[in-house]
Amino acid sequence: REQAFDLLKQYNQTPGLIKHALAVEATMRHFARHFNEDEEKWGIIGLIHDLDYEKYPEQHCTMTKKILEENNWPVDYIRAVLSHGWQICTDIKPETLLERTLY
């Protein structure tokens, strides 16, 4: 989580965007507990879901994929983050419970 938060702050300085990320993290953790899922994983994905938005709003999700791949993030984390932009900025349909919850 610390690594994810550091990465978030590297690409976002606007307090409102950081608060949004923290709120989505908390929400995803709540639902992970509710569904008896991996709270840490769900929270981290919620935290970084808008990683690229401040610096690259026109490339939202596209740059997040690049950043996460460059930092060797797990493929399922990347896919979950990208799925939240389905039909807006990605063609990755949310399929898992985690992805549908984030979407």
DABEL-V330969 format. One record per helix or strand of 2 or more residues. SS is the DSSP state (alpha for helix, beta for strand). FROM is the first residue (numbers start at 1). TO is the last residue. Records with the same first field share a line. If there is no record, write none. Layout:
SS: FROM-TO  FROM-TO
This chain:
alpha: 2-11  15-34  39-48  57-59  62-70  75-83  97-102
